Amino acid sequence: MERGSLSELALLELEIYRKMIECEEKRWGKREVNRTQELVKIQESYAQIKKHKTYTGDIRIKDCDEHGNFVVIENAGRDDRRLSGFRISRIIDREERSFTFPALFTLGPRETVQVSAIGSSPDRDNYTHHLVYENDTTWGTSAAFVTRLFNPQGEEVAFFEVRPAS
């Protein structure tokens, strides 16, 4: 075959393929999506809140779900840490929700534990351990809230604040 006829054949095949895709999109009712617009919406939703955290030592609050589904604790150190008696506390509208880690619970180096409110689905892929906060269906939400982690002596070792961005 000649070189010119090969390129014409390739262009014809591409045109046929494009038409097939258009037909499938019509059949499935797909519409063109503006990806830039979607990205802006996601950035806006993240821009509406601000997270601030502080900690002393290797045990810290890694994340708090804004919808009250879970709190994640992380051992950022190199040694196993026993969390027996450690307590997570969140106060919203003068009402405290707290969870105390069970006896002998240990978090290994670089491990995480997700403490989910009862009825929330734990994220089993991203966290090493999963425990359930059984006192409520939510950790509680508000426009702004603070979650604290206390050691067994009652000393605050981590602080995690979620508030509207200014």
Buried (B, 14 or more C-beta within 10 A) or exposed (E): EEEEEEEEEEEEEEEEEEEEEEEEEEEEEEEEEEEEEEEEEEEEEEEEEEEEBEBEEBBBBBBBBBEBBBBBBBBBBEEEBEBEBBBBBBBBEEEEBBBBBEEEBEBBEEBBBBBBBEEBEBBEEEBBBBBBBEEBEBBBBBEEBBBBBBBEEEEEBBBBBBBEEE
